[in-house]
Amino acid sequence: MYAIVEIAGQQFKVSKDQKVYVHRLASDEGSKVSFDKVLLLDDNGNVTLGAPAIEGASVEAKVLQHLKGDKVIVFKKKRRKGYKKRNGHRQYLTQILVEGISATGAKKAAPKAEKVEAPKAEKAPKASKKGDDLTLVEGVGPKAAEALVAAGVDTFAKLAKTSAEDVKAILDASESKVQHLDPTTWAQQAQLAADGKMDELKKLQDELNGGRAV
């Protein structure tokens, strides 16, 4: 049995007991993590496709270690301009061990049947969207919020418990241009938002400059 799952913005083909290197996650070493963006499941030839994700399916894993990848040399040059720039980059990574693939609740596509008109029913209220609007934290823009959510930090409470160093590692690992951001006060702001103290949050933000302490 194997699955195609999205982890931290990347897609991986995984099976049980497989070790995988992914973009840096916010979880601690030794902790359990679960990924519910399962795009495809293959159970001994029985393939189930998601649209885009399979409802009820998940991949369970354990965080083994946080590390850096091999150094990559980035060399830039402009002809006839006398411009040369050489930089080194090491990607922040997390090694995880896939402990199991759960297909509980996953539904296979049913064969097409003849269309039967049914009486119209009242529309049910839409379910609330998972996660918080992290852009309420001063200094967190849409791209930074996407990077945090991709790493599993999708609520004010989680952001409040994530150290500035770990947040910086997430930003550095992102493909978006968010490496320049300073997350020093994000946890403090997120805690006020999680506690519903919006007046205190507004007062704190009035004293900040782009999310940085003056």
Rosetta blueprint (number, residue, H / E / L):
1 M L
2 Y E
3 A E
4 I E
5 V E
6 E E
7 I E
8 A L
9 G L
10 Q E
11 Q E
12 F E
13 K E
14 V E
15 S E
16 K L
17 D L
18 Q L
19 K E
20 V E
21 Y E
22 V E
23 H E
24 R L
25 L L
26 A L
27 S L
28 D L
29 E L
30 G L
31 S L
32 K E
33 V E
34 S E
35 F E
36 D L
37 K L
38 V E
39 L E
40 L E
41 L E
42 D E
43 D E
44 N L
45 G L
46 N E
47 V E
48 T E
49 L E
50 G L
51 A L
52 P L
53 A L
54 I L
55 E L
56 G L
57 A L
58 S E
59 V E
60 E E
61 A E
62 K E
63 V E
64 L E
65 Q E
66 H E
67 L E
68 K E
69 G L
70 D L
71 K L
72 V E
73 I E
74 V E
75 F E
76 K E
77 K E
78 K E
79 R L
80 R L
81 K L
82 G L
83 Y E
84 K E
85 K E
86 R E
87 N E
88 G E
89 H E
90 R L
91 Q L
92 Y E
93 L E
94 T E
95 Q E
96 I E
97 L E
98 V E
99 E E
100 G E
101 I E
102 S E
103 A L
104 T L
105 G L
106 A L
107 K L
108 K L
109 A L
110 A L
111 P L
112 K L
113 A L
114 E L
115 K L
116 V L
117 E L
118 A L
119 P L
120 K L
121 A L
122 E L
123 K L
124 A L
125 P L
126 K L
127 A L
128 S L
129 K L
130 K L
131 G L
132 D L
133 D L
134 L H
135 T H
136 L H
137 V L
138 E L
139 G L
140 V L
141 G L
142 P H
143 K H
144 A H
145 A H
146 E H
147 A H
148 L H
149 V H
150 A H
151 A L
152 G L
153 V L
154 D L
155 T L
156 F H
157 A H
158 K H
159 L H
160 A H
161 K H
162 T L
163 S L
164 A H
165 E H
166 D H
167 V H
168 K H
169 A H
170 I H
171 L H
172 D H
173 A H
174 S L
175 E L
176 S L
177 K L
178 V L
179 Q L
180 H L
181 L L
182 D L
183 P L
184 T L
185 T L
186 W H
187 A H
188 Q H
189 Q H
190 A H
191 Q H
192 L H
193 A H
194 A H
195 D L
196 G L
197 K L
198 M H
199 D H
200 E H
201 L H
202 K H
203 K H
204 L H
205 Q H
206 D H
207 E L
208 L E
209 N E
210 G L
211 G L
212 R E
213 A E
214 V L
